[in-house]
Amino acid sequence: MSERQKEIRRRRKRRANYAGIKAKIAKADGKLDATTKQKIADKLRRMTPGADVIINALDL
C-alpha cells in the first residue's frame, strides 16, 4: 500500500471519528458536563494537529 493510500485512509478515519463526536455533542443538546467536554477535547487534540480550530467551532 502506498503512502498516499495510507494518508487517505487516515483522513477518512479521522473524518468518521469527527462525525461521531459531533453527533454525540448534538445528541447531548449542549448539556455536557466539564469532564466530558475535557475528554472530547483531549481526544480531538490526539486525533488531529488542527484540533484547536475544531474545539472552538464545537464550543468545547
Phi, psi and omega in degrees: 000134183281164178300322180298315179295322178296318180294321177298318178298316179298317179297318179295319179296317178300316180298320179294318178297317179297319179297320178295318179295317180298319178295321179297319179293318180295322180293326180287345175058040176077012183251044178270140176278172187297321182292323178293318178299319180295319179296317179295317180297318178297319179297317178296320179297322178289330187284321188214148179288336180267032187293330183299322178294317181293318180298317177295321180294327180270000181057049178263000000 
